[in-house]
């Protein structure tokens, strides 16, 4: 929950996400950030015990494809 609310506040302030939790579900836009940001995001996610962002995006894509 901390990661999601933090990212929502950052996005509302036109700042980059810290944990990479926010995507456009309806558009199916699960684009990963550039590689330099990916390492930074994964380090922040690891501190909270979250899975790596690549795995999270894969899970989201799979979940969205099963809804159609």
N, C-alpha and C positions, 0 to 999 in steps of 0.2 A: 504494500500500500504506500509506503514511503517513496519508493521509486516512481510509482505512477503519479502521485500528487506533485512530487518535485518536478517531473518532466512536464506535466500540464502547466504548472506555474511558469516554468522557464519558457515554454512555447508561447504562452500568452504574453510574455514579455519580449517576444522575438529573439530569444536566446536559444542556443543549441541544447538539446536534451543531454542530461548527464547519464541516464541509464538506458536510453533507447527503448522506452516502453510504448511510445505513441506512434501509431500508424493510421492510415486511412483505410479502415476495414471495408467500407462500402465500395471504394474505388479499387480495392485489392492492391493498394500501393504499399508494399513491404520492402522498399528499397533500403539497402544497407548504406551506412555512411562510408566515406572514404577510409582507406586502410589506416591512416594515422589516427583518426577518431575512433575507429573500431577497437584498437588496443586500449585506448583511454576508457571507453565505455565498458569494455569487458572487465577492466580492473575495478571500476566502480561497482559493476554488477556482482563481481566476485566478493567484494566486501559485504554485500548484503545476502550472499548465498544464492544468488540468481544464476541460472544457466547462461552460458555464453550467448551473445546476441545472435550469432548465426543459427544456433540451435533454436532459439526463441522464434526467430523469423520462419524457420522451417516448420515449426509447430503451428504457427499462425496460418501459413499458407495451406498446410494440410487441413486444418480445421475449417478454413474458408472454402476449400474445394469440396468438402463433404456437405456443406450447407446448400450448395447449388442443386 
